[in-house]
C-alpha cells in the first residue's frame, strides 16, 4: 500500500495523481485508488482523481473505483457507476450494481419498480442482480 499517512495533505494529491497515471505494475494504481478512498479527500477531488481510472485496463483498479465512487451522491459519480455496471468484468459489474442498488434506495426519484429490483439484487445469479441494477439505474435518472 501507499504509505502516505505522514505526508502533508497538500502533497498527497500530486502523489496520488502520479500513482494513478503510472502504467507499470497495476498494483501501484490499485493502491492509489485505495489511498484515495482511505484519506479525507473531498468528493469532488475523488471524482477528479478517479474518473480516468474507471477505464483502467486492470479489473482490480476498476472494481476499486466503483467501490470508492459508489457512496458519492453526485451525478458524475452515478454516471461512472452506470458505465461500470456494463463493464466487461462481472466482478466490476457486481460492485457497481451494489452501489446502483444503494442509490435507488437513497433517492426520492426511485420508483416502485426499483424496490422490486432491489429485492432481485439478492439473487445468487449475478445476471439477475445486474438486470436489477440496470432497472434501478433507469429509475433514478
QUIJOQUI-V760691 format. One record per pair of residues at least 24 apart in sequence whose ideal C-beta (glycine too) atoms are under 7 Angstrom apart, sorted by the first residue. I is the first residue (numbers start at 0). J is the second residue. D is the distance in whole Angstrom. If there is no record, write none. Layout:
BEGIN
I;J;D  I;J;D
END
This chain:
BEGIN
0;30;5  0;33;6  1;30;5  1;31;6  1;34;5  3;34;6  11;38;6  12;44;7  15;48;6  16;48;6  19;48;6  19;52;5  25;57;4  25;59;6  25;60;6  28;52;7  28;55;6  28;57;6  28;60;5  29;57;7  29;59;5  29;60;5  29;63;6  32;60;6  32;63;4  32;64;6  32;67;6  33;63;6  35;67;6  36;66;7  36;67;4  42;71;5  42;73;6  45;71;6  46;71;7  46;73;7  46;75;5  46;76;6  50;79;7  53;79;5  53;82;7  53;83;6  58;88;5  58;90;6  58;91;6  61;86;6  61;88;7  61;91;5  62;90;6  62;91;5  62;94;5  65;91;6  65;94;4  65;95;4  65;98;6  66;94;6  69;98;3  69;101;7  77;102;6  81;136;5  84;129;7  84;132;5  84;133;7  84;136;7  89;125;6  92;129;5  93;125;6  93;128;7  96;120;7  96;128;5  96;129;6  96;132;3  99;132;4  99;135;5  99;136;5  100;132;6  100;135;6  102;135;7  102;139;6  103;135;4  103;138;6  103;139;6  106;139;6  108;139;5  109;138;5  109;139;6  110;138;5  112;138;6  113;138;4
END
